[in-house]
Amino acid sequence: MQERSEKLGRFRSVKLAASRADLSQVFRLVYVSRATALFGPEELQRIGEESIARNEKLDVTGILVVDQGRILQVLEGDEDVVVTLFAKISNDLRHEAVQKVVASVQKKRYLSSWIMASGNEDRVPAALRKDYLRMYKRFTQNGSFADILSEEVELLKVMALFRAVPMS
């Protein structure tokens, strides 16, 4: 019985890896919002841990960036799953002015895992923060459904990397 369970677990792992291999289409949703209160490090840590656990089970990948109360999130996965998750997020009282920027089927995933960028903004170089603010402004003022660019996703990844590095 345990051998069968192990095989099933390996099968699920292989299936998950294959779904993330950029061989099929994926639904991508990007939204922006404002935090109703600035999150403390402990709350952001808890949100991140919960998101990682939930999104792994749902096969949702993405990135969340919180910068001085401005929230930008990219979610990728099965359309029904992502739309349901976004509906839940939209009703979360921890943020307001939730605005869907992009919701479209794409040819590949930009994100192969879950990343959360938060914490001390001082760790992020001023030029990166300026680019983030420009992108956030574009998304809140544009009103069009132009997709997020791969370069913008890379900016979010770099911001996450800077915030993950411990301060010396």
MARKE-433324 format. One record per residue (C-alpha): residue number from 1; residue in three letters; chain; x, y, z. Coordinates in nm, 3 decimals, always signed. Example, Ala and Ser with C-alpha at 12.3 -4.5 7.8 and 13.67 -1.06 7.14 Angstrom:
PT  seq  type  mol       px       py       pz
PT    1   ALA    A   +1.230   -0.450   +0.780
PT    2   SER    A   +1.367   -0.106   +0.714
END
This chain:
PT  seq  type  mol       px       py       pz
PT    1   MET    A   +0.000   +0.000   +0.000
PT    2   GLN    A   +0.279   +0.242   +0.090
PT    3   GLU    A   +0.459   +0.163   -0.236
PT    4   ARG    A   +0.144   +0.255   -0.430
PT    5   SER    A   +0.117   +0.578   -0.231
PT    6   GLU    A   +0.481   +0.664   -0.306
PT    7   LYS    A   +0.428   +0.598   -0.678
PT    8   LEU    A   +0.120   +0.819   -0.674
PT    9   GLY    A   +0.320   +1.093   -0.501
PT   10   ARG    A   +0.598   +1.067   -0.761
PT   11   PHE    A   +0.338   +1.073   -1.039
PT   12   ARG    A   +0.187   +1.393   -0.898
PT   13   SER    A   +0.532   +1.551   -0.874
PT   14   VAL    A   +0.610   +1.463   -1.235
PT   15   LYS    A   +0.268   +1.587   -1.348
PT   16   LEU    A   +0.321   +1.917   -1.164
PT   17   ALA    A   +0.669   +1.958   -1.313
PT   18   ALA    A   +0.533   +1.888   -1.661
PT   19   SER    A   +0.256   +2.143   -1.619
PT   20   ARG    A   +0.519   +2.403   -1.535
PT   21   ALA    A   +0.743   +2.313   -1.828
PT   22   ASP    A   +0.594   +2.586   -2.045
PT   23   LEU    A   +0.456   +2.331   -2.292
PT   24   SER    A   +0.095   +2.442   -2.268
PT   25   GLN    A   -0.107   +2.755   -2.218
PT   26   VAL    A   -0.153   +2.923   -1.882
PT   27   PHE    A   -0.396   +3.182   -1.750
PT   28   ARG    A   -0.224   +3.493   -1.614
PT   29   LEU    A   -0.391   +3.753   -1.396
PT   30   VAL    A   -0.222   +4.070   -1.272
PT   31   TYR    A   -0.376   +4.306   -1.020
PT   32   VAL    A   -0.277   +4.609   -0.816
PT   33   SER    A   -0.417   +4.737   -0.487
PT   34   ARG    A   -0.331   +4.940   -0.180
PT   35   ALA    A   -0.283   +4.796   +0.167
PT   36   THR    A   -0.534   +4.922   +0.423
PT   37   ALA    A   -0.251   +4.921   +0.678
PT   38   LEU    A   +0.121   +4.864   +0.641
PT   39   PHE    A   +0.204   +4.499   +0.705
PT   40   GLY    A   +0.459   +4.415   +0.969
PT   41   PRO    A   +0.735   +4.162   +0.900
PT   42   GLU    A   +0.559   +3.887   +1.097
PT   43   GLU    A   +0.232   +3.929   +0.908
PT   44   LEU    A   +0.411   +3.935   +0.572
PT   45   GLN    A   +0.598   +3.618   +0.669
PT   46   ARG    A   +0.271   +3.449   +0.762
PT   47   ILE    A   +0.100   +3.562   +0.439
PT   48   GLY    A   +0.394   +3.430   +0.239
PT   49   GLU    A   +0.395   +3.091   +0.409
PT   50   GLU    A   +0.018   +3.051   +0.365
PT   51   SER    A   +0.037   +3.157   +0.000
PT   52   ILE    A   +0.319   +2.916   -0.079
PT   53   ALA    A   +0.135   +2.620   +0.077
PT   54   ARG    A   -0.201   +2.705   -0.083
PT   55   ASN    A   -0.066   +2.791   -0.427
PT   56   GLU    A   +0.151   +2.481   -0.447
PT   57   LYS    A   -0.158   +2.264   -0.394
PT   58   LEU    A   -0.347   +2.464   -0.657
PT   59   ASP    A   -0.056   +2.462   -0.906
PT   60   VAL    A   -0.060   +2.843   -0.904
PT   61   THR    A   +0.266   +3.027   -0.953
PT   62   GLY    A   +0.319   +3.396   -0.916
PT   63   ILE    A   +0.481   +3.684   -0.743
PT   64   LEU    A   +0.358   +3.935   -0.486
PT   65   VAL    A   +0.535   +4.265   -0.431
PT   66   VAL    A   +0.441   +4.494   -0.142
PT   67   ASP    A   +0.617   +4.830   -0.151
PT   68   GLN    A   +0.513   +5.112   +0.085
PT   69   GLY    A   +0.155   +4.988   +0.085
PT   70   ARG    A   +0.138   +4.938   -0.291
PT   71   ILE    A   +0.058   +4.579   -0.387
PT   72   LEU    A   +0.123   +4.425   -0.728
PT   73   GLN    A   +0.060   +4.055   -0.783
PT   74   VAL    A   +0.095   +3.822   -1.080
PT   75   LEU    A   -0.090   +3.487   -1.063
PT   76   GLU    A   -0.053   +3.204   -1.315
PT   77   GLY    A   -0.233   +2.873   -1.341
PT   78   ASP    A   -0.560   +2.711   -1.445
PT   79   GLU    A   -0.812   +2.982   -1.535
PT   80   ASP    A   -1.090   +2.863   -1.301
PT   81   VAL    A   -0.847   +2.831   -1.011
PT   82   VAL    A   -0.689   +3.174   -1.065
PT   83   VAL    A   -1.026   +3.347   -1.109
PT   84   THR    A   -1.156   +3.187   -0.788
PT   85   LEU    A   -0.839   +3.287   -0.603
PT   86   PHE    A   -0.866   +3.645   -0.732
PT   87   ALA    A   -1.228   +3.666   -0.613
PT   88   LYS    A   -1.111   +3.566   -0.266
PT   89   ILE    A   -0.825   +3.817   -0.279
PT   90   SER    A   -1.063   +4.093   -0.393
PT   91   ASN    A   -1.270   +4.046   -0.078
PT   92   ASP    A   -0.970   +4.046   +0.157
PT   93   LEU    A   -1.003   +4.344   +0.393
PT   94   ARG    A   -0.626   +4.386   +0.419
PT   95   HIS    A   -0.629   +4.584   +0.096
PT   96   GLU    A   -0.849   +4.819   -0.103
PT   97   ALA    A   -0.884   +4.957   -0.455
PT   98   VAL    A   -0.819   +4.613   -0.601
PT   99   GLN    A   -0.787   +4.662   -0.975
PT  100   LYS    A   -0.746   +4.378   -1.223
PT  101   VAL    A   -0.492   +4.488   -1.482
PT  102   VAL    A   -0.452   +4.180   -1.700
PT  103   ALA    A   -0.645   +3.856   -1.732
PT  104   SER    A   -0.553   +3.650   -2.034
PT  105   VAL    A   -0.446   +3.311   -2.161
PT  106   GLN    A   -0.077   +3.304   -2.242
PT  107   LYS    A   +0.151   +3.059   -2.421
PT  108   LYS    A   +0.385   +3.007   -2.127
PT  109   ARG    A   +0.444   +3.073   -1.759
PT  110   TYR    A   +0.674   +3.357   -1.661
PT  111   LEU    A   +0.703   +3.222   -1.308
PT  112   SER    A   +0.792   +2.862   -1.227
PT  113   SER    A   +0.755   +2.897   -0.851
PT  114   TRP    A   +0.590   +3.122   -0.594
PT  115   ILE    A   +0.779   +3.437   -0.492
PT  116   MET    A   +0.684   +3.698   -0.237
PT  117   ALA    A   +0.872   +4.027   -0.230
PT  118   SER    A   +0.813   +4.225   +0.084
PT  119   GLY    A   +0.997   +4.357   +0.381
PT  120   ASN    A   +1.243   +4.641   +0.404
PT  121   GLU    A   +1.220   +4.866   +0.099
PT  122   ASP    A   +1.562   +5.011   +0.185
PT  123   ARG    A   +1.725   +4.691   +0.055
PT  124   VAL    A   +1.603   +4.760   -0.299
PT  125   PRO    A   +1.817   +5.003   -0.501
PT  126   ALA    A   +1.647   +5.334   -0.578
PT  127   ALA    A   +1.652   +5.271   -0.955
PT  128   LEU    A   +1.459   +4.944   -0.914
PT  129   ARG    A   +1.203   +5.106   -0.685
PT  130   LYS    A   +1.162   +5.388   -0.937
PT  131   ASP    A   +1.094   +5.132   -1.213
PT  132   TYR    A   +0.845   +4.954   -0.987
PT  133   LEU    A   +0.663   +5.280   -0.912
PT  134   ARG    A   +0.649   +5.359   -1.284
PT  135   MET    A   +0.504   +5.014   -1.355
PT  136   TYR    A   +0.254   +5.044   -1.069
PT  137   LYS    A   +0.145   +5.385   -1.198
PT  138   ARG    A   +0.103   +5.246   -1.551
PT  139   PHE    A   -0.118   +4.968   -1.422
PT  140   THR    A   -0.334   +5.191   -1.203
PT  141   GLN    A   -0.383   +5.462   -1.466
PT  142   ASN    A   -0.379   +5.279   -1.797
PT  143   GLY    A   -0.714   +5.106   -1.778
PT  144   SER    A   -0.624   +4.883   -2.072
PT  145   PHE    A   -0.567   +4.511   -2.070
PT  146   ALA    A   -0.215   +4.515   -2.210
PT  147   ASP    A   -0.028   +4.217   -2.070
PT  148   ILE    A   +0.256   +4.253   -1.824
PT  149   LEU    A   +0.590   +4.236   -2.002
PT  150   SER    A   +0.848   +3.967   -1.927
PT  151   GLU    A   +1.092   +4.249   -1.841
PT  152   GLU    A   +0.849   +4.373   -1.576
PT  153   VAL    A   +0.825   +4.025   -1.427
PT  154   GLU    A   +1.205   +4.015   -1.417
PT  155   LEU    A   +1.202   +4.349   -1.231
PT  156   LEU    A   +0.970   +4.198   -0.970
PT  157   LYS    A   +1.197   +3.893   -0.937
PT  158   VAL    A   +1.502   +4.114   -0.886
PT  159   MET    A   +1.319   +4.314   -0.620
PT  160   ALA    A   +1.231   +3.987   -0.445
PT  161   LEU    A   +1.594   +3.880   -0.462
PT  162   PHE    A   +1.720   +4.203   -0.305
PT  163   ARG    A   +1.466   +4.175   -0.025
PT  164   ALA    A   +1.554   +3.812   +0.042
PT  165   VAL    A   +1.924   +3.885   +0.098
PT  166   PRO    A   +1.993   +3.938   +0.470
PT  167   MET    A   +2.128   +4.278   +0.566
PT  168   SER    A   +2.489   +4.265   +0.678
END
